[in-house]
Amino acid sequence: MKTILIVDDDADIRAVLSEFLEAEGYGTATAENGRDALSYLHRHPRTSVVLLDLMMPVMNGYQFIAARQQDAAVAAIPVVVMTARGAVGAGLGGVTKVLPKPMDLDDLLATLQAA
């Protein structure tokens, strides 16, 4: 079973995405910022995909991506960014795909299946 780590500071978004993905047959875990996500990935290096928000306190998505790229233990785990921002700018090296919020759930599933 693929496990998706949902990283978002909004508890409602984490809950809704977890419920949806579990109904689709995925395992899920959640983190409320990039620092918690890195900690989780070190404990669970077989995580299939990280579903990452960009705008979060403590460690935002851009900081998470930079730290992930420098960390061989987690650098190969695919990252799908979800953001309400139109243009995301630089700093997204190694990201599989950027999905706009609100997300098209069919597009999300197709992206996760491909990752």
C-alpha positions in Angstrom: 0.0 0.0 0.0 1.3 3.4 -0.9 1.6 5.8 2.0 1.1 9.5 1.4 2.4 12.1 3.8 0.1 15.2 3.8 1.9 18.3 4.9 -0.3 21.3 5.5 -0.8 23.7 8.4 -4.6 23.6 8.0 -6.0 20.7 10.1 -9.2 20.6 8.0 -7.3 20.1 4.8 -5.2 17.4 6.3 -8.3 15.6 7.6 -10.3 15.9 4.3 -7.3 14.7 2.2 -6.6 11.9 4.6 -10.2 10.7 4.5 -10.4 11.0 0.7 -7.1 9.2 0.1 -7.8 6.4 2.5 -11.2 5.8 0.8 -9.1 5.5 -2.4 -6.9 2.8 -0.9 -3.9 4.8 0.2 -2.3 4.9 3.7 -1.9 8.4 5.0 0.1 10.3 7.6 0.1 14.0 8.3 2.4 16.8 9.4 1.6 20.4 10.0 4.9 21.9 8.8 8.1 21.0 6.9 10.1 20.3 10.1 7.6 17.7 11.3 7.5 16.2 7.8 11.3 15.7 7.7 11.1 14.1 11.1 8.4 11.8 10.0 10.3 10.8 6.8 13.4 9.9 8.8 11.2 7.5 10.9 9.3 6.2 7.8 11.7 6.3 4.8 9.5 4.1 2.7 6.8 6.8 2.4 5.6 6.8 -1.2 4.8 10.5 -1.8 4.8 13.8 0.1 1.8 16.0 -0.7 3.2 19.4 0.4 1.7 22.8 1.0 4.0 25.8 0.4 2.8 28.4 2.9 3.3 27.1 6.5 4.8 28.3 9.7 8.0 26.9 11.3 9.3 25.4 8.0 7.5 26.3 4.8 7.4 24.2 1.7 10.3 25.9 0.0 12.5 25.3 3.1 11.4 21.7 3.2 12.3 21.2 -0.5 15.7 22.7 0.1 16.4 20.6 3.2 15.1 17.4 1.5 17.4 17.9 -1.5 20.4 18.1 0.9 19.3 14.9 2.8 20.2 11.7 1.0 17.9 9.7 3.3 14.8 11.4 2.0 15.8 13.1 -1.3 14.4 10.3 -3.5 10.8 10.5 -2.1 8.6 12.2 -4.6 7.0 15.5 -3.7 3.8 16.9 -5.1 3.2 20.6 -4.2 -0.3 21.9 -3.5 -0.7 25.7 -3.4 -3.3 28.4 -3.6 -0.7 30.7 -5.0 -0.8 31.2 -8.8 2.9 31.5 -9.6 5.1 29.5 -7.3 8.4 30.9 -8.4 11.9 29.3 -8.1 12.9 26.9 -5.4 10.9 23.9 -6.5 13.7 21.7 -7.8 12.9 18.0 -7.6 9.2 18.4 -7.4 7.1 15.9 -9.3 4.1 18.3 -9.9 2.4 21.5 -8.7 -1.3 21.2 -8.1 -3.5 24.3 -7.6 -5.8 24.6 -4.5 -8.6 23.9 -4.6 -7.5 20.7 -6.1 -9.1 18.6 -8.8 -9.4 15.3 -7.0 -9.1 13.3 -10.2 -5.9 15.1 -11.1 -4.6 14.5 -7.6 -5.3 10.7 -7.9 -3.7 10.5 -11.4 -0.6 12.4 -10.1 -0.3 10.1 -7.0 -0.6 7.0 -9.2 2.1 8.2 -11.5 4.5 9.3 -8.7 
